[in-house]
Amino acid sequence: MKLSRSIPNKFTAILKWFIRSPFLTKLIILAVILVAGWFFTPKFLSSKSKQPQYQTTQAEKGTLTVVVTASGQVSQANSATVDTQASGVVSKVYVENGQKVKTGDKIAEIDLDLVGKQRAAAAWSSYQSAKNSLENARINYYALQSDMLTKWKTFMDTAQSSTYQNADGSPNTTTRQLPQYVSTNDDWLFTEAKYKQQANVISQAQTAVINVPYHQRS
């Protein structure tokens, strides 16, 4: 009780002192109080506002949905693009997804449009021309082979005659310089060279036939 009474008494004494004080002293005291209030009040309010705020709710079961958004292209491994010079509409497909195919397998049929038909006709013509060239090359090959063997037989008969070969079977180097022997030898060598060259012509003709697209050969 003594402590509670002493506080009002001190406050009353301070108040009386303040009232009796000069005006300038009162002004200075008020200014100090205002400055102190302006300085400490914001800090006091901000310390209260920074206190954490909590929200509570009752726990319950539910479904959690996570959505991932992305952009790009989806590609399949072990795939390949099938290209063709034919243009039109695919009418039949002979293979299934995932089926393995090899060169020469029929995978689809195409109903050709006008451009596709023109290309197919040109390709077929090229294929027939290549086949004819191959057949002609083979015919010439056989003819050159026959001519070569004939000239080779004539040359051998001449070279083994007593005029151009000694009794011991060795070549007569003197008579083999004569024009008749040289001409017979050259004829044989010429037909042999043409025969070997024709073999290369056949090889080129076969390559031309093979290079015609397979789907345009029939």
Residue pairs with C-beta under 8 A, 6 or more apart in sequence:
18 26
18 29
21 29
82 107
84 110
84 215
85 119
85 213
86 110
86 112
86 116
86 119
86 120
86 215
86 216
87 110
87 112
87 113
87 115
87 116
87 119
88 110
88 111
88 112
88 113
88 116
89 110
89 111
89 113
90 108
90 109
90 110
90 111
91 109
91 110
91 111
92 108
92 109
93 107
93 108
94 105
94 106
94 107
94 108
94 109
95 101
95 105
95 107
95 108
101 107
103 214
104 214
110 116
112 120
119 216
120 216
123 212
123 213
123 216
124 216
124 217
126 212
127 209
127 212
127 216
127 217
130 205
130 208
130 209
130 212
131 209
133 205
133 208
134 202
134 205
134 206
134 208
134 209
137 198
137 201
137 202
137 205
138 202
140 198
140 201
141 195
141 198
141 199
141 201
141 202
144 191
144 194
144 195
144 198
145 195
147 191
147 194
147 195
148 188
148 191
148 192
148 194
148 195
150 191
151 184
151 187
151 188
151 190
151 191
151 192
152 188
152 191
152 192
154 184
154 187
154 188
155 184
155 185
155 187
155 188
158 164
158 180
158 181
158 184
159 165
159 171
159 176
159 181
159 184
159 185
163 172
163 175
164 171
164 172
164 175
164 176
164 181
165 171
165 172
166 172
175 181
176 182
